[in-house]
Amino acid sequence: MTHITRLFDFPYHQLSKNNVPNALVTKYNGQWIATSTQEYIDKANAVSRALLRLGVQVNDKIAVISSNNRTEWNILDIGVLQLGAQNVPIYPTISEEDYQYILNHSESKYCFVSDVEVLRKVNLIRAQVPSLIEVYSFDDIDGCKNWKELLGLGHDNSNQPEVEARKEQVKTEDLATIIYTSGTTGQPKGVMLSHQNIVSNVIDSSPRIPFEEGTSVALSFLPICHIFERMILYIYQYYSVSIYFAESIDKLSDNIKEVKPTVFSVVPRLLEKVYDKIYAKGAELTGIKRKLFFWAIELGLKYEPYGANGFWYEFQLKIARKLIFSKWKEGLGGNLNVMVSGSAALQHRLIRVFAAAGLPVMEGYGLTETSPVISVNCERNGGFKIGSVGIPINNVEVKIAHDGEILCKGPNVMMGYYKDPEKTAEAIQNGYFHTGDIGEIDAQGFLRITDRKKEMFKTSGGKYIAPQLIENAMKQSRFIEQIMVIGEGEKMPAAFIQPNFEFVKEWAKIHHIELGTSNQEIISNPKVIARIGEEVETLNEKFGNWEKIKRFELTPDVWSIDGGHLTPTLKLKRKVVMEKYKSLYQQIFGSNQ
């Protein structure tokens, strides 16, 4: 069995235990094409040999910009890392200006793109990136070199001894990748992660996810350029899990039915959408079926793990699982037994209802700077507590600073920010990484996140407001798709709200309300405003008087990554949203801004 100290050891470790026939599977022209562990390694070595022939040196940077997760990404990743070079993944959806900044800041020598649209964006700024020698694409595109040319160039294995020599020279503490955090403000920061940072995180997190070695099947669809999904892909390789790459988010439900995965990772927004779809279908039922559906949901919302609700509850739950929840499971392929959630806080009601349905969501917590996992829930050995993000993983120490900030120390903490010693010194003090999150640890060692330190604000009355807590509660309403709490330095908190336009239209149809066709007409409709006001009032009950949303304005746009409202991991870009809706801010608080 291969001893794992560097990221490229994972496929070799897998091969020493199982040559998985469908180690990596991608759909091309409507057909799933599998790559075995052996082929994966052979192709990665061919890429390494080709890159050597192209003159790639130790510490050269290779950028990869892919709109979807695919087999080629993983082969290239290993091929680059074996040479002591670094893989610089870039979000496909960021602006050309950001492409230019990252390619120049990292001094990337080669760039790999997935498709025509990404290539178009790269070509627009290519002349402004002097370090860039060549661009290759994964798809066949006229006028662009194809990555298969590398496989051809590396076919002759006469320089394999040189690849082996380079591999030998790579130390666990060496830099493996630079991940540019999209950030909710300012220029992207390049997070430097070593082989050890990510390898330790994979090995220390892996016991928390229930895999059957060699028999589990994963569906991968969260962006691989984000460390969360990338680290999970290395865990899958560690456990010989077959990895299928979803075609796109739009085709996700088709792919789930085809692949029938046992595991996949999610972000809260996606889970909210899955739940809304299920709920909408249930609402269309009539008679006894409808009654049973809502009875099962009510039951699910009271769920506590480990049979804590007692015999009568568990008896009812058995019935609900048989009659109702089994259909949810079927809709998600029929084999799913765990989902892993990260990137943002997950509503407790969703954790309860999915766990009740036999589809547990293991919520974790971490940051790009911590490779990423700091803590994660786990059903085994009493490690699952709703409302927490679990117990810190092995070898990671967490403590709470006097101001409530979560500090973290361990082999997973980044090397620093690339070319930015000042920001590095600010983030890592006395060996502890300052997360910027506020939290607490309970008597059993479970970590709870209460808010983002940087996002908390004070009203003019001196009261602290934790916007994320309020936003999460408000998004429980089916009328509210997105919300941002505002009011720093004002006498009360207020909010910008993007309605769930699809749901509002359904509601209007049922109640025979004329809405008009445009989003602008919908948000101007007094009945819509009043109905969303009722939702806000109801959800306000959970909060102290100073935290209640006193006023809100609806926005006509659908908040999106492309629109600049959200980061690629679907977090709010608060500064951008504030700038976009300056006039609405003035309507709420007057023009003292």
Solvent accessible surface area in square Angstrom, and as a share of the most:
residue,aa,sasa,rsa
1,M,167,0.74
2,T,46,0.26
3,H,150,0.67
4,I,15,0.08
5,T,45,0.26
6,R,41,0.15
7,L,0,0.00
8,F,0,0.00
9,D,6,0.03
10,F,0,0.00
11,P,0,0.00
12,Y,47,0.18
13,H,9,0.04
14,Q,2,0.01
15,L,52,0.26
16,S,62,0.40
17,K,85,0.36
18,N,49,0.25
19,N,83,0.43
20,V,11,0.06
21,P,100,0.63
22,N,42,0.22
23,A,3,0.03
24,L,1,0.00
25,V,2,0.01
26,T,9,0.05
27,K,39,0.17
28,Y,73,0.28
29,N,164,0.84
30,G,62,0.60
31,Q,118,0.53
32,W,61,0.22
33,I,78,0.39
34,A,49,0.38
35,T,9,0.05
36,S,16,0.11
37,T,0,0.00
38,Q,73,0.32
39,E,76,0.34
40,Y,3,0.01
41,I,8,0.04
42,D,70,0.36
43,K,70,0.30
44,A,1,0.00
45,N,18,0.09
46,A,10,0.07
47,V,0,0.00
48,S,0,0.00
49,R,23,0.09
50,A,0,0.00
51,L,0,0.00
52,L,20,0.10
53,R,83,0.30
54,L,58,0.29
55,G,40,0.39
56,V,2,0.01
57,Q,104,0.46
58,V,74,0.42
59,N,85,0.44
60,D,17,0.09
61,K,17,0.07
62,I,0,0.00
63,A,0,0.00
64,V,1,0.01
65,I,0,0.00
66,S,11,0.07
67,S,63,0.41
68,N,51,0.26
69,N,8,0.04
70,R,12,0.04
71,T,7,0.04
72,E,10,0.05
73,W,4,0.01
74,N,6,0.03
75,I,2,0.01
76,L,0,0.00
77,D,3,0.01
78,I,1,0.00
79,G,0,0.00
80,V,0,0.00
81,L,0,0.00
82,Q,0,0.00
83,L,0,0.00
84,G,10,0.09
85,A,0,0.00
86,Q,1,0.01
87,N,1,0.00
88,V,0,0.00
89,P,3,0.02
90,I,2,0.01
91,Y,15,0.06
92,P,20,0.12
93,T,60,0.35
94,I,23,0.12
95,S,49,0.31
96,E,47,0.21
97,E,122,0.55
98,D,41,0.21
99,Y,0,0.00
100,Q,54,0.24
101,Y,62,0.24
102,I,5,0.03
103,L,0,0.00
104,N,51,0.26
105,H,38,0.17
106,S,0,0.00
107,E,90,0.40
108,S,0,0.00
109,K,64,0.27
110,Y,9,0.04
111,C,0,0.00
112,F,0,0.00
113,V,0,0.00
114,S,0,0.00
115,D,30,0.15
116,V,98,0.56
117,E,89,0.40
118,V,3,0.02
119,L,17,0.08
120,R,115,0.42
121,K,20,0.08
122,V,0,0.00
123,N,77,0.40
124,L,100,0.50
125,I,12,0.06
126,R,80,0.29
127,A,96,0.74
128,Q,93,0.41
129,V,4,0.02
130,P,124,0.78
131,S,30,0.19
132,L,18,0.09
133,I,101,0.52
134,E,37,0.16
135,V,2,0.01
136,Y,11,0.04
137,S,0,0.00
138,F,7,0.03
139,D,53,0.28
140,D,117,0.61
141,I,26,0.13
142,D,145,0.75
143,G,95,0.91
144,C,23,0.14
145,K,87,0.37
146,N,19,0.10
147,W,11,0.04
148,K,118,0.50
149,E,84,0.38
150,L,1,0.01
151,L,36,0.18
152,G,50,0.48
153,L,72,0.36
154,G,0,0.00
155,H,148,0.66
156,D,80,0.41
157,N,97,0.50
158,S,81,0.53
159,N,23,0.12
160,Q,33,0.15
161,P,95,0.60
162,E,91,0.41
163,V,0,0.00
164,E,73,0.33
165,A,48,0.37
166,R,30,0.11
167,K,21,0.09
168,E,130,0.58
169,Q,108,0.48
170,V,9,0.05
171,K,105,0.45
172,T,38,0.22
173,E,100,0.45
174,D,53,0.28
175,L,23,0.12
176,A,0,0.00
177,T,0,0.00
178,I,0,0.00
179,I,5,0.03
180,Y,7,0.03
181,T,25,0.14
182,S,28,0.18
183,G,29,0.28
184,T,43,0.25
185,T,74,0.43
186,G,72,0.69
187,Q,115,0.51
188,P,11,0.07
189,K,64,0.27
190,G,2,0.02
191,V,0,0.00
192,M,36,0.16
193,L,0,0.00
194,S,3,0.02
195,H,1,0.00
196,Q,77,0.34
197,N,9,0.04
198,I,0,0.00
199,V,8,0.04
200,S,17,0.11
201,N,1,0.00
202,V,0,0.00
203,I,60,0.31
204,D,12,0.06
205,S,3,0.02
206,S,3,0.02
207,P,59,0.37
208,R,37,0.14
209,I,10,0.05
210,P,52,0.33
211,F,22,0.09
212,E,119,0.54
213,E,70,0.31
214,G,38,0.37
215,T,90,0.52
216,S,9,0.06
217,V,35,0.20
218,A,0,0.00
219,L,1,0.00
220,S,0,0.00
221,F,20,0.08
222,L,11,0.05
223,P,49,0.31
224,I,4,0.02
225,C,7,0.04
226,H,28,0.13
227,I,0,0.00
228,F,16,0.07
229,E,1,0.01
230,R,2,0.01
231,M,1,0.01
232,I,2,0.01
233,L,2,0.01
234,Y,4,0.02
235,I,0,0.00
236,Y,1,0.01
237,Q,3,0.01
238,Y,47,0.18
239,Y,46,0.17
240,S,1,0.01
241,V,0,0.00
242,S,10,0.07
243,I,1,0.01
244,Y,36,0.14
245,F,2,0.01
246,A,4,0.03
247,E,49,0.22
248,S,46,0.30
249,I,93,0.47
250,D,134,0.69
251,K,96,0.41
252,L,15,0.07
253,S,56,0.36
254,D,81,0.42
255,N,0,0.00
256,I,10,0.05
257,K,110,0.46
258,E,82,0.37
259,V,16,0.09
260,K,101,0.43
261,P,0,0.00
262,T,25,0.15
263,V,2,0.01
264,F,6,0.02
265,S,2,0.01
266,V,1,0.00
267,V,13,0.08
268,P,8,0.05
269,R,26,0.09
270,L,24,0.12
271,L,2,0.01
272,E,7,0.03
273,K,104,0.44
274,V,38,0.22
275,Y,4,0.02
276,D,31,0.16
277,K,147,0.62
278,I,30,0.15
279,Y,54,0.21
280,A,23,0.18
281,K,150,0.64
282,G,1,0.01
283,A,36,0.28
284,E,136,0.61
285,L,63,0.31
286,T,109,0.64
287,G,51,0.49
288,I,125,0.63
289,K,131,0.55
290,R,100,0.36
291,K,144,0.61
292,L,52,0.26
293,F,9,0.04
294,F,50,0.21
295,W,79,0.28
296,A,0,0.00
297,I,6,0.03
298,E,95,0.43
299,L,10,0.05
300,G,0,0.00
301,L,60,0.30
302,K,125,0.53
303,Y,19,0.07
304,E,59,0.27
305,P,15,0.09
306,Y,120,0.46
307,G,35,0.34
308,A,75,0.58
309,N,54,0.28
310,G,32,0.31
311,F,164,0.68
312,W,159,0.56
313,Y,17,0.07
314,E,61,0.28
315,F,92,0.38
316,Q,33,0.15
317,L,3,0.01
318,K,153,0.65
319,I,65,0.33
320,A,0,0.00
321,R,90,0.33
322,K,162,0.69
323,L,78,0.39
324,I,18,0.09
325,F,1,0.00
326,S,45,0.29
327,K,131,0.55
328,W,14,0.05
329,K,59,0.25
330,E,120,0.54
331,G,37,0.35
332,L,16,0.08
333,G,10,0.10
334,G,35,0.34
335,N,73,0.38
336,L,0,0.00
337,N,70,0.36
338,V,3,0.02
339,M,2,0.01
340,V,6,0.04
341,S,1,0.01
342,G,5,0.05
343,S,29,0.19
344,A,43,0.33
345,A,46,0.35
346,L,5,0.02
347,Q,5,0.02
348,H,90,0.40
349,R,40,0.15
350,L,0,0.00
351,I,3,0.01
352,R,50,0.18
353,V,0,0.00
354,F,0,0.00
355,A,4,0.03
356,A,0,0.00
357,A,4,0.03
358,G,21,0.20
359,L,0,0.00
360,P,11,0.07
361,V,0,0.00
362,M,2,0.01
363,E,10,0.04
364,G,14,0.13
365,Y,26,0.10
366,G,27,0.26
367,L,30,0.15
368,T,16,0.09
369,E,16,0.07
370,T,0,0.00
371,S,0,0.00
372,P,8,0.05
373,V,15,0.08
374,I,0,0.00
375,S,0,0.00
376,V,8,0.05
377,N,2,0.01
378,C,11,0.06
379,E,75,0.34
380,R,107,0.39
381,N,156,0.80
382,G,40,0.39
383,G,11,0.10
384,F,8,0.03
385,K,69,0.29
386,I,23,0.11
387,G,19,0.18
388,S,3,0.02
389,V,11,0.06
390,G,0,0.00
391,I,60,0.30
392,P,26,0.16
393,I,4,0.02
394,N,81,0.42
395,N,108,0.55
396,V,15,0.09
397,E,82,0.37
398,V,18,0.10
399,K,87,0.37
400,I,59,0.30
401,A,22,0.17
402,H,191,0.85
403,D,68,0.35
404,G,15,0.15
405,E,9,0.04
406,I,0,0.00
407,L,12,0.06
408,C,0,0.00
409,K,80,0.34
410,G,25,0.24
411,P,42,0.26
412,N,1,0.00
413,V,19,0.11
414,M,6,0.03
415,M,87,0.39
416,G,0,0.00
417,Y,13,0.05
418,Y,36,0.13
419,K,104,0.44
420,D,41,0.21
421,P,108,0.68
422,E,142,0.63
423,K,88,0.37
424,T,28,0.16
425,A,65,0.50
426,E,124,0.56
427,A,13,0.10
428,I,41,0.21
429,Q,81,0.36
430,N,141,0.73
431,G,37,0.36
432,Y,27,0.10
433,F,5,0.02
434,H,50,0.22
435,T,4,0.03
436,G,6,0.05
437,D,8,0.04
438,I,27,0.14
439,G,6,0.06
440,E,80,0.36
441,I,65,0.33
442,D,52,0.27
443,A,104,0.81
444,Q,115,0.51
445,G,22,0.21
446,F,10,0.04
447,L,0,0.00
448,R,100,0.37
449,I,46,0.23
450,T,31,0.18
451,D,2,0.01
452,R,56,0.20
453,K,82,0.35
454,K,159,0.67
455,E,32,0.15
456,M,56,0.25
457,F,17,0.07
458,K,94,0.40
459,T,9,0.05
460,S,76,0.49
461,G,67,0.65
462,G,43,0.42
463,K,99,0.42
464,Y,130,0.49
465,I,0,0.00
466,A,12,0.09
467,P,1,0.01
468,Q,53,0.23
469,L,80,0.40
470,I,1,0.00
471,E,9,0.04
472,N,30,0.15
473,A,9,0.07
474,M,0,0.00
475,K,43,0.18
476,Q,47,0.21
477,S,8,0.05
478,R,37,0.14
479,F,9,0.04
480,I,6,0.03
481,E,28,0.12
482,Q,11,0.05
483,I,2,0.01
484,M,4,0.02
485,V,5,0.03
486,I,3,0.01
487,G,1,0.01
488,E,121,0.54
489,G,48,0.47
490,E,18,0.08
491,K,167,0.71
492,M,31,0.14
493,P,1,0.01
494,A,0,0.00
495,A,0,0.00
496,F,0,0.00
497,I,0,0.00
498,Q,3,0.01
499,P,0,0.00
500,N,23,0.12
501,F,15,0.06
502,E,134,0.60
503,F,32,0.14
504,V,0,0.00
505,K,98,0.42
506,E,78,0.35
507,W,26,0.09
508,A,3,0.02
509,K,158,0.67
510,I,126,0.64
511,H,100,0.45
512,H,170,0.76
513,I,29,0.15
514,E,160,0.72
515,L,22,0.11
516,G,42,0.41
517,T,128,0.74
518,S,51,0.33
519,N,43,0.22
520,Q,98,0.44
521,E,84,0.37
522,I,0,0.00
523,I,17,0.09
524,S,63,0.41
525,N,22,0.11
526,P,104,0.65
527,K,122,0.52
528,V,1,0.01
529,I,74,0.38
530,A,61,0.47
531,R,63,0.23
532,I,0,0.00
533,G,18,0.17
534,E,98,0.44
535,E,31,0.14
536,V,4,0.02
537,E,105,0.47
538,T,93,0.54
539,L,20,0.10
540,N,4,0.02
541,E,128,0.57
542,K,119,0.50
543,F,31,0.13
544,G,23,0.22
545,N,109,0.56
546,W,111,0.39
547,E,31,0.14
548,K,44,0.19
549,I,3,0.02
550,K,93,0.39
551,R,105,0.38
552,F,40,0.16
553,E,37,0.17
554,L,10,0.05
555,T,0,0.00
556,P,38,0.24
557,D,59,0.30
558,V,87,0.50
559,W,8,0.03
560,S,37,0.24
561,I,50,0.25
562,D,124,0.64
563,G,30,0.29
564,G,20,0.19
565,H,7,0.03
566,L,9,0.04
567,T,3,0.02
568,P,12,0.07
569,T,14,0.08
570,L,59,0.29
571,K,78,0.33
572,L,21,0.10
573,K,47,0.20
574,R,41,0.15
575,K,140,0.59
576,V,52,0.30
577,V,0,0.00
578,M,58,0.26
579,E,106,0.47
580,K,93,0.39
581,Y,15,0.06
582,K,99,0.42
583,S,68,0.44
584,L,27,0.13
585,Y,5,0.02
586,Q,67,0.30
587,Q,104,0.46
588,I,7,0.04
589,F,28,0.12
590,G,34,0.33
591,S,94,0.61
592,N,111,0.57
593,Q,131,0.58
